Amino acid sequence: MTSPVYKKITLVGTSRQSIEGAVQNAIATASKSLRHLSWFEINHVRGHIADGKIDSYQVEVAIGFSLEGQEDAVHIMTAL
């Protein structure tokens, strides 16, 4: 059995609606150019204030993905 190896990148997703929306935007953007996305972790949450109100959310997200040739190992790990 092969143990998976992951690479981790850090992105900052933004949303005017919610923290979850900011995370979704980061993952959706990453999925357009990366394959085998597997997990994420939230590192920092911050926001922008305008006129005394929350204007937008900014979430720093680390996204892990398996390297080419590791797909079988990822499927095994998620099935456990």
Sequence and secondary structure as in RCSB ss.txt:
>XXXX:A:sequence
MTSPVYKKITLVGTSRQSIEGAVQNAIATASKSLRHLSWFEINHVRGHIADGKIDSYQVEVAIGFSLEGQEDAVH
IMTAL
>XXXX:A:secstr
     EEEEEEEEEESS HHHHHHHHHHHHHHH   EEEEEEEEEEEEEETTEEEEEEEEEEEEEE TT HHHHH
HHHH 
